Amino acid sequence: MPKMRKTRLGGGLSTRYGTAPRRRHIDILVRLRKKHECPKCKVRAARRLSVGLWQCRRCDNQFTGGAYFPFTKVGEIAKRAAASATSMISPSESMEEETTSISEAESEQPKRKRSQMKTGNSEKEEAK
């Protein structure tokens, strides 16, 4: 039996494609296969099930993410933007907005019935 060579993650590429793409490929595979933090239980137990689908081994929480990493840079930026947008509105301002919208809704007149909308005669009679 011939002597076996130890191959790492990039061993399948052998000498093809050049050094830089092979290193990039190995780097992606290393980061893909390590355990990641679960967003629900905050434990490093999340593994990839398929492209963009991740599952925590501890709490069985399934969540979506990137193809190679559970959290993408664009997703993190969007999360920060959403958090800052919600923190810009103070609780007192949101309470004032709710009370004004409720009072406006109460001041509106009730809607007409369907029969009155179709004929339109009842409004003319009420005006006389």
Buried (B, 14 or more C-beta within 10 A) or exposed (E): EEEEEEEEBBEEBEEEEEEEEBEEBBEBBEEBEEEBBBBBEEEEBBBBEEEBEBBBEBBEBEBEBBEBBBBBEEBEEEEEEEEEEEEEEEEEEEEEEEEEEEEEEEEEEEEEEEEEEEEEEBEEEEEE
